[in-house]
Amino acid sequence: PFDKSLQEEAIKQLTRGVKTKDSAILDLLPEDFRLTELLLNSGVSEVKEDKILLNDGAEIPYGLAVWAAGNGPLPVTLSLIEVLGDGGQADAQVTARGRVAIDPWLRALGSNGDILALGDCACIVAGQLPATAQVASQQGEYLARLFSQGYNLSPGTDPDAGILMPPTADPARSKTLAENISAFACQSEDFAAPFQFLNLGILAYTGGGSALAQLQLTPAEQARVKGTGKIGFGLWRSVYLSKQVSWRNRVLVFFDWTKTQIFGRDITRI
């Protein structure tokens, strides 16, 4: 999660006053008018035709409600969970809650290693990770390495423990330096190292040319680079550009930002 100081800054930005160059509009608004009213620790229990009920008993009347708080699992995910049947997958749903429960090597529980899952639809039962693109990207790279290095993802069940064994390496292939380091850390040369998430930081755009940025240089909490306002906005856009898949995309995104800054946002297609 964001550092406490950044959480406080996020609340400040979300509840900031209205900024407009049109004095006629300002004259029509009350002095304490805010575009956003932030309600903390208030979950939605029910949405009715003309009001929203919160779990603390409060009611919010509305004319138009826009839901931007996520959604439920896709039908294909629920069908897969049902097909995998009773046992480890069903038991793990207490934690997974509608996501495919997977082991540390991203194999779906109950699939004997034949089904792999990653990203938002998956949940590592041994240690839950945030449902972000950063996690999904690293999981994709991890599985790509296992495929390219010829690991057997379905090596069979351990006769003593009765659980699926970790992916096994091809004995005929020479190991890379990274594999040797992982083997030394795991004290095993025969099995693949489990997936490990490297937290690179968190970014959030707060509107009005400001953003929050928390970049993680090392696992230590003290080694965080934090930025708010214009500095955070610069960090956010720098990381966004660096994550584009090609220089073509970087140039297109940069020119789009420049065009918006000069001429305003293009809303003709909305």
Order of alpha helices (4+ residues) and beta strands (2+ residues): alpha-alpha-beta-beta-beta-alpha-alpha-beta-beta-alpha-alpha-beta-beta-beta-alpha-alpha
